[in-house]
Amino acid sequence: MAQKAVAADGTGGRTKPHAVVIPFPLQGHVIPAVHLALRLAARGFAVTFVNTESVHQQMAGALGLGVDRDRYDIFTGAGADVRYELVSDGFPLGFDRSLNHDQFMEGVLHVLPAHLEELLCRLVVDPASTCLVADTFFVSPATLARKLGVPCVSFWTQPALSFALYHHMDLLAKHGHFRCEGNHLVNYAMALQIISYVSANRVTNLSN
């Protein structure tokens, strides 16, 4: 799957801007990043999408027994200039990441960055035309971007309401609404008021 990272755009050999998209290594974070990669490619970027071998195997396996997991490419048939690269997260494929969550998170913080750096050193052919687009939850790409001399853009992969909760965590804690039980009225911060309204008025009878 290794390919040259920067491509000519077909108009006199000028180099396309190159975006390296790096999602957090969990499937729920990968899918929004895939959509972003396709949108960037549609707007003239040469895109390299970095997935871990573990998540790759998980996604390929979900498609059924007829899929060749080693040759499977998320972007096959998309008609977009997206290259697909795999990197090890530091654990064997048979390692149960869900059962050993804390150990897996330690690996993401302290082992995966070394494998990612090795890959990025190969991918970043032209720092002047390259940027990293990394999952907000994934902290190491920003450090690697500074080391490689390229910009890094943070990409939030969760819903906007989730972002509002994280952003206003200090207010929730201050007003006693963090780790609380029962129903509570949140009447501060517009985004939190919306969450409170939706929660209090959610539909419970689908026949209406």
Secondary structure, 3 states (H helix, E strand, C coil): CCCCCCCECCCCCCECCEEEEECCCCHHHHHHHHHHHHHHHHCCCEEEEEEEHHHHHHHHHCCCCCCCCCCCCCCCCCCCCEEEEEECCCCCCCCCCCCCHHHHHHHHHHCHHHHHHHHHHHHCCCHHHEEEEEECCCCHHHHHHHHHCCCEEEECCCCHHHHHHHHCHHHHHHCCCCCCCCCCCCCCCHHHHHHHHHHHCCCCCCCC
